[in-house]
Amino acid sequence: MAWIYALLIFIAGAAVGAFAARLGTKSLKNQKELKKELDKSKYELEQFRQELVDHFAQSSELLDNLAKDYSKLYEHMAKTSTELMPNLPEQDNPFARRISTLEAVKNVEAPQDQPRDYANGASGLLKDIPEPVVEAPKAG
């Protein structure tokens, strides 16, 4: 009779083990599917980011060209308005007021050197700087 109990316990254990294994493979399969979806989403996100960077680079270039063309057009209009209508009072010429501003903007030069935030070694920005000596005002 003991061997019948052992056989029944073995069959019950095998059934429980098969059921647990079946549940385990489903969760493992779900985990693999989720990992695959996550990798796919990461790839799509990186692709979207790259497209966004390319879009902003192209937009920046187009806006720069637009600004240059607008500046050329404005300069042309200002120059021809003074040439074609030399007797026109300055207050009536819509471009006369802004010509000096335009020339001031043209005279500002863009820096030629790259920023030094990438330079090798210390740049000296964070070194201890002695405080300036302040003299007391003289009584007169």
ABEGO torsion letter per residue (X at the ends): XAAAAAAAAAAAAAAAAAAAAAAAAAAAAAAAAAAAAAAAAAAAAAAAAAAAAAAAAAAAAAAAAAAAAAAAAAAAAAAAAAAABAABBAAABAAAAAAAAAAAAAABBBBABBBAAABBEBAGAABBBBBBBBBBBBBX
